[in-house]
Amino acid sequence: MKAKTFSMFAIFSLMAVMLLALPAVESDAQSYSAVSVLIAGPETIGVNGTLEYTINLVGGPAEGIVNGLWEYEASLELENETGSAAVSPEKLGNSTVNLFKVNVTAPALEQTMTLVVTGHSIYGNDSAEATGRYEIRVIKPVVLRARVSNNGKVAVSDVPVAFYAGGEEIARTTTSLEPGESKVVEVNWTGFQSGEYTVEVRIDPEGKFFNSNVEASTLSEQYYVGEKSNIMVWIFGIILLAVGFLTFTMVMNARRPQRPTGAPAKWRKKK
């Protein structure tokens, strides 16, 4: 009788152990979080322009695993495909890093396009995926141009020229100049809203190339962007081009040039 009781107890104990083990196995299979695709970058881009966007994949079986792998495929959904719209690289696989950089090239016509990214999180035989979408407005950019000059006696290379609007940097480029040479530099501005802006251009804004007079290497003008009395955005670009091209000369040597004898009043330093 005691042996039978012991056997029955052993069977019930074994069943209890099995029942307790089942939820643990199921829990391990679902221990990772869902995959998310995070896309970051400019919300506007100029027609035919190219900008960089960041793709960050999180979650899934690869999350927090040294040997976890990440993959993605990217494409563009377009209202009108005129031009050479593209994402580069379109896909990347077997990466141990979950952060990716892609270049998006806009089409030739204004529209709203969508960057679509499907991300995969993989570890061993387990894999999970998700799709992220990011809307980007394709617009005609405002073109900012300015003429810069090297009035010094030494050639300069890759000098930064930064453009600001409302106190914030909106774009920058670089230029190289021989002594006495001048060039027109150009950037596209797409992140604007309708309104009045103080637009500023600075050569070598961090002062790494020259210990120059700030006033001699900065131009600041005020303009209206957007619709105002039927003046459209594209007219703003033409106006800024005219002002910048005709009157803007940046001095790229260490000191502001002195006014020569008999020179016109435009050489006077502004107070």
C-alpha positions in Angstrom: 0.0 0.0 0.0 2.8 2.4 0.9 4.6 1.5 -2.3 1.5 2.2 -4.4 1.0 5.5 -2.6 4.6 6.4 -3.3 4.3 5.6 -6.9 1.1 7.7 -7.4 2.8 10.6 -5.5 5.8 10.3 -7.8 3.6 10.4 -10.9 1.7 13.4 -9.7 5.0 15.1 -8.8 6.3 14.5 -12.3 3.2 15.9 -13.9 3.4 19.0 -11.8 7.0 19.5 -12.8 6.1 19.1 -16.5 3.2 21.6 -16.2 5.5 24.1 -14.5 8.1 23.6 -17.2 5.7 24.3 -20.1 5.2 28.1 -19.4 9.0 28.5 -19.0 9.7 27.1 -22.4 7.0 29.3 -24.0 8.3 32.3 -22.2 11.8 31.8 -23.5 10.5 31.7 -27.1 8.9 35.1 -26.7 11.5 36.7 -24.5 12.5 39.4 -27.0 10.6 42.6 -27.8 9.0 43.5 -31.1 11.2 44.9 -33.8 11.0 48.7 -34.5 12.3 50.6 -37.4 13.4 54.2 -36.5 14.1 56.6 -39.4 15.6 60.0 -38.9 16.6 62.8 -41.3 15.3 66.0 -43.0 11.6 66.3 -43.6 12.1 68.2 -46.8 14.5 67.8 -49.7 15.1 69.8 -52.9 14.1 68.4 -56.3 17.0 66.2 -57.6 18.8 66.7 -54.3 20.5 64.0 -52.2 20.4 63.9 -48.4 21.5 61.4 -45.7 19.1 59.5 -43.5 19.6 57.2 -40.5 18.0 53.9 -40.0 18.0 52.4 -36.5 16.7 48.9 -35.9 15.8 47.8 -32.4 14.2 44.8 -30.7 13.8 41.2 -31.9 16.0 38.3 -31.2 19.2 40.1 -32.1 18.7 42.8 -29.5 21.5 42.8 -26.9 23.1 39.6 -28.5 26.8 39.8 -29.5 26.3 37.5 -32.5 22.9 39.0 -33.5 22.5 40.1 -37.1 20.5 42.9 -38.7 19.3 43.4 -42.2 17.2 46.0 -44.0 15.6 46.7 -47.4 14.7 50.3 -48.4 12.7 51.8 -51.2 10.8 55.0 -52.2 7.1 55.3 -52.8 6.5 58.2 -55.3 3.6 60.1 -56.7 5.7 60.8 -59.8 8.9 59.0 -60.7 10.2 61.6 -63.1 14.0 61.9 -62.5 16.4 59.6 -60.8 14.9 59.0 -57.4 16.8 56.3 -55.4 17.9 55.0 -52.1 21.6 53.9 -51.7 22.4 51.3 -50.6 19.0 49.8 -51.1 19.7 46.8 -48.8 22.3 45.5 -46.4 22.4 42.1 -44.7 24.3 40.2 -42.0 25.4 43.3 -40.2 26.3 43.1 -36.5 25.5 46.8 -36.2 21.9 48.0 -36.1 22.5 51.5 -37.3 22.6 52.3 -41.0 23.2 55.4 -43.1 21.5 55.7 -46.5 21.5 58.5 -49.2 18.1 59.4 -50.6 17.9 61.2 -54.0 14.7 63.0 -54.7 12.8 63.0 -58.0 12.6 65.9 -60.4 9.1 67.0 -59.5 7.6 68.4 -56.3 5.6 65.9 -54.3 5.5 63.9 -51.1 7.4 60.7 -51.2 7.8 58.0 -48.6 11.0 56.2 -47.5 9.9 52.6 -46.7 12.3 50.4 -44.7 11.8 46.8 -43.7 14.2 45.8 -40.9 15.1 42.2 -39.8 16.4 41.1 -36.4 18.1 37.6 -36.6 19.7 35.3 -34.1 20.2 31.7 -34.9 17.0 30.2 -36.2 14.9 33.1 -34.8 14.0 36.1 -36.8 11.5 39.0 -36.6 10.9 41.9 -38.9 9.0 45.2 -39.0 8.5 48.0 -41.6 8.9 51.7 -41.0 7.7 54.6 -43.1 9.0 58.2 -43.3 7.4 61.0 -45.3 9.6 63.5 -47.1 8.4 66.6 -48.9 10.1 67.2 -52.2 10.2 71.0 -52.9 11.9 73.6 -55.1 14.7 74.8 -52.8 15.7 78.4 -52.2 19.1 78.8 -53.7 21.5 80.8 -51.5 24.6 82.2 -53.3 27.4 84.4 -52.3 30.7 85.6 -53.8 33.8 85.0 -51.7 37.2 86.5 -52.4 40.7 85.7 -51.3 42.4 89.1 -51.0 45.5 87.6 -49.3 48.7 86.4 -50.7 48.4 82.7 -49.8 46.2 80.0 -51.5 43.5 78.4 -49.2 41.8 75.0 -49.6 38.6 73.6 -48.3 37.6 76.7 -46.3 34.1 76.3 -44.8 31.4 78.8 -45.8 28.3 78.6 -43.6 24.8 80.0 -44.2 22.4 80.9 -41.3 18.7 81.8 -41.1 17.1 83.1 -38.0 20.4 82.4 -36.1 20.5 78.7 -37.0 22.9 77.1 -39.4 20.9 75.8 -42.4 23.7 74.7 -44.8 27.4 74.9 -45.4 29.9 74.2 -48.2 33.6 74.6 -48.8 35.7 76.6 -51.2 39.4 76.8 -52.3 40.8 80.0 -53.6 44.1 81.2 -55.1 45.4 84.6 -54.1 43.2 87.3 -55.6 40.7 84.8 -56.8 36.9 85.0 -56.1 34.2 82.4 -56.5 30.4 82.1 -56.1 29.4 79.5 -53.6 26.0 78.0 -53.5 23.8 75.9 -51.2 20.1 74.8 -51.3 17.7 75.7 -48.4 14.7 73.4 -48.1 13.8 73.6 -44.4 12.1 77.0 -44.5 8.6 78.2 -43.5 7.0 81.3 -44.8 8.2 84.3 -43.0 10.9 87.0 -42.7 14.5 85.8 -42.0 17.8 87.4 -41.3 20.1 85.4 -43.6 23.8 85.4 -42.7 26.9 84.0 -44.5 30.2 83.4 -42.6 33.6 82.3 -43.9 35.4 80.0 -41.5 32.8 80.2 -38.8 34.9 78.3 -36.2 38.0 80.4 -36.9 40.2 77.4 -37.8 41.8 78.9 -40.9 42.0 82.6 -40.1 42.1 85.0 -37.2 40.1 87.3 -39.2 37.9 90.3 -38.4 34.4 88.8 -37.9 32.8 91.8 -39.6 35.1 91.4 -42.6 34.1 87.7 -43.1 30.3 87.9 -42.4 27.4 89.2 -44.5 23.9 89.6 -43.0 20.7 90.6 -44.9 17.0 90.4 -44.3 14.6 88.7 -46.7 11.1 87.3 -46.8 10.5 83.7 -47.7 7.2 82.4 -49.0 4.0 84.1 -50.3 3.7 87.8 -49.5 1.9 90.1 -51.9 2.0 87.3 -54.5 5.8 87.1 -54.2 6.7 83.4 -54.4 9.6 81.5 -52.9 11.5 81.2 -56.1 11.6 84.9 -56.5 13.4 85.1 -53.1 16.1 82.9 -54.5 16.7 85.2 -57.5 16.7 88.3 -55.2 19.3 86.7 -52.9 21.4 85.7 -55.9 21.5 89.3 -57.2 22.3 90.8 -53.8 24.9 88.2 -53.0 26.6 88.2 -56.4 26.8 92.0 -56.8 27.6 93.3 -53.4 29.1 90.5 -51.3 32.8 90.2 -51.1 34.3 88.3 -48.2 37.8 89.2 -47.1 39.8 86.1 -46.3 43.1 87.4 -44.9 43.9 88.1 -41.3 43.1 91.8 -41.2 40.4 94.0 -42.8 42.0 95.8 -45.8 42.7 99.5 -45.3 40.9 102.0 -47.5 43.2 103.1 -50.2 43.7 106.8 -50.8 40.9 108.2 -53.0 38.8 105.0 -52.6 35.0 105.4 -52.6 33.0 105.6 -49.4 32.0 101.9 -49.6 35.4 101.1 -47.9 34.3 102.8 -44.7 33.8 100.4 -41.8 30.2 100.0 -40.7 29.5 101.1 -37.2 
